[in-house]
Amino acid sequence: MRLRPPRGLRVRLVVAFLLVSALSALITAALTFRQARSAILDRTQDNAVHELRAQVDSLAPDLPFPPTTQDLRNFTLQLDRAGTSRDWRTAASYRGGPPVSAPGAERSTAIPAALREAVGQRKDAVVRQRVERDGTPWLVIGMPVLYGTDGEGDRPAASGLVVYADFSLDGDKADIAALVTAAQAGAVPALVIALVPALFAARRVLRPVRGLRNGAEQLASGDLGTRLPVTGHDELSDLTRTFNAMATHLERDDAELRRMEATARRFAADVAHELRTPLAAMAAVTEVLDEDAHTGALPADTADAVLLVSEETRKLTRMVEDLMEVSRFDAGAATLHLDEVALRTLVEKTVHLRGWQVPPGRVVVEVPDDVRVSVDPRRIDVVLANLIGNGLRHGAPPVVVRARHEPGSGPEDPEGGTVVVTVTDHGPGIPDDVLPHVFDRFYKADAARTRSEGSGLGLAIAAENVRLHHGTLTAATSPEGGAEFILTLPVALPRPEVEEGP
C-alpha cells in the first residue's frame, strides 16, 4: 500500500515541526547519551584504578623482592579480599613472567595479550582496556608497581612487578540502560508537548495565507476593491502588501477598461444613430434611381454606377441596423415580445420572405407540424435567417433545417423540455481554428475578404438573441462534412416580457 503525503498545509507544517522537534530531540539525546556513557565509564575506571593503586601501595611494601610464586599468590589473595566491593580478581607478574592468581580462586583473571604488551612498553603507566565476555562488559587494568626513584632521582622506578585486575561493568551497563529507557520514556511526552507550539506556529503562518486565499477568491469573483490588512514585517506581510498593490492596479485597469468600453459602445451607438437619417434619405433616392436604371432611362455607365451605389447603400443600412441592435444588447435594452407559434410556420416564413425557396430544394425544412414554442418571432426570424443565409453563402445547398422536441428531465422544467433545431449545409464545413470564433463580433474566417457581403455581426447577433431566450447556440462540423449549427430553445418562457443585458 502506497502512503500518500498529507495534503493540507496545516498538517504538513505540524508534521514538519514535529519531525524537526523529534530529530532535534534525537540528536540531543544521542549526544547526551554519549557524554553520559563516557562520564560513567571514565568515573568507574578512575575509581577502580584509584582503589587498586591504594591497595597495591598498602600491600606491596610487605612483599619480598624478588618475590616467589607463593609470594605472588599470597599477594593477589590479599588484593582479592580487599576488592570485595568491586568483586575484582587479580593476578601478578614479575619481570614478564606468567601472571599468578590467588590459590583456589573461582575464576582466573583473563588478561588480553594486547594489554600485557602495552604494559611492557609503557612500564610506569596504568593501562586500561574494556572487553566483552559472553555479552557482558569487563574492565581489565594493568598496573606496574613502582618504588624508589630512577637514576636521575626525579621519578619512581619500575620494580618489575605488574598487577592485573578485571571486574564486571554490569552495574554501569544497567545505569546506561536506565538512561536509554528514560530518554525513550521522555520522547513521547516531548512530542506531545511539541505539538502545542506546532499547532500555534501553523496557525500563525496559515492565518495570513488563509486571508490571501480569501482575498484572491474575492478578486476572482469580481470584487476588485478587496484589500487585506498588513501586520508585521515578515515575508508574509510583504506578500500581503504585494497583493494589495496588485489589487489596486487591477481595480484601476478595470475602471479604465470599463470606461474605454463604455466610450466605444456609446460611440458606435451614436454613430449608428446619426447615420440612420441620411441613410434613409439615400435609400429613398437610390430606389428612384434604381427604377430609372432598370427602365433604361439612364446611360449604361450611369446605370451601372447607380446600381453599385444602391447596393452599397443597402449594405451600409444593414450594418447600421446591426450596430444599433448590438448597442441595445450591450446597454441591456433588448426586450422579448413572446408569442406561441408553430416552429414550422416560423421557419417557412423566414425562407419565403427572403426568396430562398427558389429554386426549389435550396432550403429543405424538416420540422414537425406539432412543435410549438413560446418565442419572440422577430428575433427567432433573425436567428434563422442568419444561420440559413450563412449556409447558403459560405456552404453549399441544400441547407437542411431539422427540429425535434426533447422532454423535460426534472422539476426545473415543468413545461416539458426544449426544442432542438439543427441547420446543416453541404459545404466544406468549418475549419477547427475558426470554430471557437464563429460567434465573435466582426470575425471573418477569411481575413483577406475585407469586402465580403456580411459585416461579421450576423452570428454574434444571432447568439445574443438566443441567449435572450435562455437558449444555446453552438457550431460544429457535421459528420457528412458540412457546417452544422445547433439551436436549443426552451418550449416555454415565463411571462411577462424578459429584459436582460449581455
Residue pairs with C-beta under 8 A, 6 or more apart in sequence:
5 12
6 12
6 15
9 202
9 206
9 209
10 202
10 203
10 206
13 198
13 201
13 202
13 205
13 206
14 195
14 198
14 199
14 202
17 194
17 197
17 198
17 201
17 202
18 191
18 194
18 195
18 198
21 190
21 191
21 194
21 198
22 187
22 191
22 194
25 187
25 190
25 191
29 183
29 187
32 183
33 176
33 179
33 180
33 183
36 176
36 179
37 176
37 179
40 172
40 175
40 176
41 130
41 169
41 172
44 139
44 169
44 172
45 128
45 139
45 141
48 86
48 88
48 139
48 141
48 165
48 167
49 126
49 128
49 141
49 143
51 83
51 85
51 86
52 79
52 83
52 88
52 141
52 143
52 163
52 165
53 126
53 143
55 79
55 82
55 83
56 79
56 143
56 145
56 163
58 82
59 75
59 78
59 79
59 82
60 75
60 145
60 147
60 159
60 161
63 71
63 75
63 161
64 71
65 159
65 161
66 94
66 95
66 160
67 75
67 92
67 94
67 161
69 100
72 92
72 93
72 94
72 100
73 100
73 101
73 102
73 103
75 92
76 90
76 91
76 92
76 100
76 101
76 102
76 163
77 102
77 103
79 88
79 90
79 102
79 163
79 165
80 88
80 89
80 90
80 102
80 105
83 90
83 165
83 167
86 167
87 167
87 168
88 165
88 166
88 167
89 101
89 102
89 105
89 107
89 108
89 109
89 165
89 166
89 167
90 101
90 102
90 109
90 163
90 164
90 165
91 99
91 100
91 101
91 108
91 109
91 111
91 163
91 164
91 165
92 99
92 100
92 161
92 162
92 163
92 164
93 99
93 100
93 116
93 161
93 162
93 164
94 160
94 161
94 162
95 160
95 161
96 120
99 109
99 111
99 164
101 108
101 109
109 140
109 164
109 165
109 166
110 131
110 133
110 138
110 140
110 166
111 140
111 142
111 164
111 166
112 129
112 131
112 140
114 129
115 127
115 129
115 140
115 142
115 164
116 142
118 127
118 129
118 142
119 127
119 142
119 144
119 162
122 144
123 144
123 158
124 144
124 146
124 155
124 156
124 157
124 158
125 144
126 141
126 142
126 143
126 144
127 141
127 142
127 143
128 139
128 140
128 141
128 142
129 139
129 140
129 142
130 137
130 138
130 139
130 140
130 169
131 137
131 138
131 140
132 138
136 168
136 169
136 170
136 173
137 168
137 169
137 170
137 172
137 173
138 166
138 167
138 168
138 169
139 166
139 167
139 169
140 164
140 165
140 166
141 164
141 165
141 166
142 162
142 163
142 164
143 162
143 163
143 164
143 165
144 158
144 159
144 161
144 162
145 158
145 159
145 161
145 162
145 163
146 156
146 157
146 158
146 159
147 156
147 157
147 159
148 156
148 157
149 155
149 156
149 157
150 156
150 157
151 157
205 236
208 228
208 231
208 236
208 237
208 239
208 240
209 236
211 228
211 229
211 240
212 228
212 239
212 240
212 243
215 226
215 227
215 228
215 243
215 247
216 243
218 226
219 226
219 247
219 250
224 247
224 250
224 251
224 254
225 247
225 251
226 247
227 244
227 247
227 248
228 240
228 243
228 244
229 240
230 237
230 240
230 241
230 244
231 237
265 327
265 330
265 331
268 323
268 326
268 327
269 323
269 324
269 327
269 331
271 323
272 320
272 323
272 324
272 327
273 324
275 316
275 320
276 320
276 324
279 313
279 316
279 317
279 320
282 313
283 313
283 314
283 317
286 306
286 309
286 310
286 313
286 314
287 310
289 298
289 306
289 309
289 310
290 306
290 307
290 310
292 298
292 303
292 306
293 302
293 303
293 304
293 306
293 307
293 310
294 303
296 303
298 306
315 453
315 455
318 455
319 455
319 457
322 455
322 457
322 458
322 461
323 457
325 334
325 461
326 441
326 457
326 460
326 461
326 464
328 334
329 461
329 464
329 468
329 501
329 502
330 501
330 502
331 501
332 499
332 500
332 501
332 502
333 499
334 464
334 468
334 499
334 500
334 501
335 497
335 498
335 499
336 375
336 376
336 379
336 468
336 469
336 493
336 497
336 498
336 499
337 376
337 378
337 497
338 374
338 375
338 376
338 493
338 495
338 497
339 374
339 375
339 376
339 377
340 372
340 373
340 374
341 372
341 373
341 375
341 377
342 369
342 371
342 372
343 367
343 371
343 372
343 373
343 403
343 419
343 421
344 365
344 367
344 368
344 369
344 371
344 403
346 375
346 377
346 380
346 381
346 384
347 365
347 367
347 384
347 401
347 403
348 365
349 381
350 381
350 384
350 385
350 388
351 357
351 363
351 365
351 388
353 381
354 385
354 389
356 362
356 363
356 388
356 389
356 392
357 363
361 397
361 398
362 392
362 397
362 398
362 399
363 388
363 392
363 397
363 398
363 399
363 400
363 401
364 398
364 399
364 400
364 401
365 401
366 400
366 401
366 402
366 403
367 401
367 402
367 403
367 421
368 403
368 404
368 405
371 403
371 404
371 405
371 419
372 491
373 380
373 419
373 489
373 490
373 491
373 492
374 490
374 491
374 492
374 493
375 469
375 489
375 493
376 465
376 468
376 469
379 465
379 468
379 469
380 465
380 469
380 489
382 461
382 462
382 465
383 462
383 465
383 466
383 473
383 487
384 401
384 421
384 423
386 458
386 459
386 461
386 462
387 423
387 459
387 462
387 485
387 487
388 399
388 401
388 423
389 458
390 458
390 459
390 483
390 485
391 397
391 399
391 423
391 424
391 425
391 427
391 482
391 483
392 399
392 425
393 453
393 454
394 425
394 427
394 445
394 483
395 425
395 426
395 427
395 428
395 482
395 483
396 425
396 426
396 427
396 482
397 425
397 426
398 425
398 426
399 423
399 424
399 425
399 426
400 422
400 423
400 424
400 425
401 421
401 422
401 423
402 421
402 422
402 424
403 419
403 420
403 421
403 422
404 419
404 420
405 417
405 418
405 419
405 420
405 491
406 417
406 418
406 419
406 420
407 416
407 417
408 414
408 415
408 416
408 417
408 418
409 417
413 490
415 490
415 491
415 492
416 491
416 492
417 490
417 491
418 471
418 488
418 489
418 490
418 491
419 488
419 489
419 490
419 491
420 486
420 487
420 488
421 486
421 487
421 488
421 489
422 484
422 485
422 486
422 487
423 484
423 485
423 487
424 478
424 480
424 482
424 483
424 484
424 485
425 482
425 483
426 480
426 481
426 482
427 481
427 482
427 483
428 481
428 482
429 477
429 478
429 481
429 482
429 483
430 438
430 445
430 475
430 476
430 477
430 483
431 445
434 445
435 475
435 476
435 477
437 443
438 445
438 459
438 475
439 459
439 460
439 462
439 463
439 473
439 475
440 460
441 456
441 457
441 460
442 455
442 456
442 457
442 460
443 456
443 460
444 452
444 454
444 456
446 452
462 473
463 473
464 502
466 472
466 473
466 487
466 489
467 473
467 500
468 498
468 500
469 489
469 490
469 493
470 490
470 493
470 498
471 487
471 488
471 489
471 490
472 486
472 487
472 488
473 485
473 486
473 487
473 488
474 485
474 486
475 483
475 484
475 485
475 486
476 483
476 484
476 485
476 486
477 483
477 484
478 484
